[in-house]
Amino acid sequence: MAEIEKIAGEVPRGPRVRGRRAKSIAEAPEMNFEGGASEELTEKVVYINRSAKVVKGGRRFNFSALVVVGDKRGRVGVALGKAGEVADAIRRGGELARNRMVSVSLRDATIPHEVFSEFGGAKVLLRPASPGTGIIAGKTVRAVLESAGVKDILSKSLGSKNAANVVKATLNALLSLRTRENIYRNRGLEIKKAEPPPAPATAPAA
């Protein structure tokens, strides 16, 4: 709760502010939640936006928080929570994200193959990387990849920088991943193991 109160204190509020004011969190705060089956989830706030509505008595403010939740073992969820306060918006976004968690196909600490995804004006390219590379990505794409459990990957965000579109494009890219085992299983085929080559025949001793 201390982190949530800190975020709420950082958002500027005042009657002289006009238009829309958005806040991007460079270091997304993490909050851990334990599920019924000893499942530990990591919640990250990617983006907080504030909107103002002019009413008879002044301005009425509303906040929306883009939240990413994952177990770092191949399951991740994304949701946008809206409320009149920052803390309530983050809480609602976290609850929706936990209910919308989906499974993605990973290979060890990276992804099985290269993938390109688009959502709106955002375009995201993901490529597998060798062990020890780390996550080469911006803060928006990194939040989704870390929550899913990816540790080694190369990425590039193209097109729009809208946080919501970039997050959804990254999630769509992870959902489109397929491992060789899944492809063979869907086609009703069996993976044949390569047989070792026969040992060379030794020449008889003279």
N, C-alpha and C positions, 0 to 999 in steps of 0.2 A: 504493500500500500504506500510505502514511502516513495517508491519510484513513480507511482501514479500521481501522487500529490505534487511531486517535483515537476512532472510534465505539465500538470494543470497550472502550476505557477508560472511556467515559462511562456504560456500562450498569452499574447497581449490582448487586453480587453479595455475598452474605453468608448465613450460616446462619440469621440471625434474621428474614429476610424471608419472609413468608407469602403464600400465594395467588399471583395472577397479577400481574405487573408489566409494563406496556407503555410503550414510549417512542416518541413521535412526533418526527420530525426536522423542525424548522421550516424550516431551510435545507437542503434535500436535497442531499447532495454529488453532484457530477458526476464521472464517470470516462469517459474516451474510449477506444474500442477501434477498431482499424483492421482491416477485413476484407480478404479476398483481392483484391477488385476495388476497392481504395482506398476502401472504404466506412467512414466514420467514424461510430460509434455512440456515443450519450450514455446513460450509465447513471445512474439516480437512485434512491436508497433513500428510499422514502416512509414506511415504518413498520417498527419493530423491536419484536417482542413476546418476552417471556420467560415461560416456564412452568416450574414446579417439580414434581417427582414425589418423594414421600416413599418412601424405600427403607430397608432395614435399617441401612445405615451412615450415613444422614442424608438429604440432599436431592440430587436429580439435576436439573440445570438443562438446559433446551433452548431454543434461540432460533429464531425465524422472522423472515425479512426479506421485505418486500414491495418488489419491484424493478420499475422501469419502464425499458425500453430503447427508443430510437428513433433514427432517422437525421435527423430534422428535415426530411424531404422527403416525408412522407406514409406512413411505415411506423413502426409502434409495436408493442411487445409488453409483456405484464404477466405476472409469475409470482411465486410465493411459495416461497422457499427455506428449508429447515429443516435445522438441524445443531446440534451440541453447542457450537459456538463462533460468535461473531458474524461473524467474517471468513469462515468456511466457509458460513454461511447466506447471506451476501451474494453470495459467488461462485456458489453453486448457483442462487440466484434469478436472477442475471444470465445464466447459461448457459441456464436454462429460458426466460427471457424472449426471448433472442436466437433460440431455436429456434421460438418461438411468434409471431414478428412477423407482422403482417397489414398490408395496405394500406388506407388510408382515402381518401375523396374530398374534396379541398379545392379551393377556388377562390381562386387567388392566395394571400393571407396570411390568409384567413378561411375560413368554411364556406359552402357554397352556400345553405343554408336553415336555418330554425329547427328544432330537434329536442328531444324530451323522452324520457327513458329512465328505466327503473326496474330496480333489481336488489336483491332482498331488501327491506329497509326504506329503502334509499337512492333518492333521486330527483334527477335532474340535468337542468337546462334549459340549453340552449345556443342563443345567438342570434348571427347574423353582425353584424359591426361595421365601420364605415368605417375606412379607412387612418389610422393614427396613434392609434387608440384604445388599443391594447395588450391584454394579457390581464387581464381583470377576473374573477378567480377566486381561490378559496382555494388553499392550498398543495397539497392533495391533487389537485384537479382541474387545477391549473396544471401539475403534474408530467407528467400525461398529454398535455395540450395542447401544452406546449413540446416534448416529445419527438416529437410528431407533426409539428411544424413550423407550428403555428398561431401567428400573431402579433397578430391583432386579433379579439377575440371578447368577448361578454358572457355570463356564466354565473351560475347560481344553484343551490346545493346545498340540496335540501329533504329533510326526513325524517331518517333515521339519519345519524350522523356516523362510522359505522364506516368506517375507511380502505379496507379491502378491498372493501366493497360500493360505496363511492363511486367507487373506481378502476374497478371493473368496469362500473358504470353509465355512467361517462364513456366507456369504451371501446365499450360497446354503442351509445351515442349516435353516436360517430364512425363505427362500422360501418354504421349505418342511413342515412348521408348518401348522396344520389344527385345527380349533376349532370344537367343537361338533356341533355348529349350521351349519357350512359350510358342514360338512359330512352329516348331516341329510338332508340338502337342496339338495345336489347333488344326494342323493339316493331317493329323493321324499318322505321323511318321515316327520312326525311331532313329535316334542318333546313333550312328555306327561309329564305334571306336576304331581308330586306326591301328592296324596290326603292326607290330615291330618288324623291321626287315630281317630276313633270315641271316644267320651268321655266316660269314664267308667260310668256304670249305678249306681246311688246312691241307697243304700238300704232304704226301707221305714222306717220311724221313728216308734218305738214301741209305 
